[in-house]
Amino acid sequence: MTSALAVRYVSARVLEAAVVEGVPPGRGEVVLAPAFVGICGTDLHIFHGDMDARVGAPAVLGHEMAGRIVAVGEGVEGWQPGDAVTVMP
C-alpha cells in the first residue's frame, strides 16, 4: 500500500498533518481513496477532547465520506477498484 497525507487528532484542540502508511485490506474489507469527507458532531466532540477515553491518539477522523475503491481484500464480491462508493457510518 502507499502512503497518504492525513489530518490527525493528537489531543484536545490539536490536529496535525502527517503522512500515514496505508494498510492492505483484510478479508472482507476494501481500501478507499477519499474524495469528500464531512465533519460530524462526533468529530467535534473528539476535537474538543471530550472522547479521549474512547479514541486513541493519533487518530484520523472523518467517517462520513465518499470516494473510490483502490483495493479489495480476499472474499470481497461485487466490488472492484475504481468503483465509486459512499460510507454508511
Summary of the structure (lengths in Angstrom):
residues: 89
radius of gyration: 14.3
end to end distance: 23.8
largest distance: 40.5
contacts: 209
relative contact order: 0.27
helix: 8%
strand: 45%
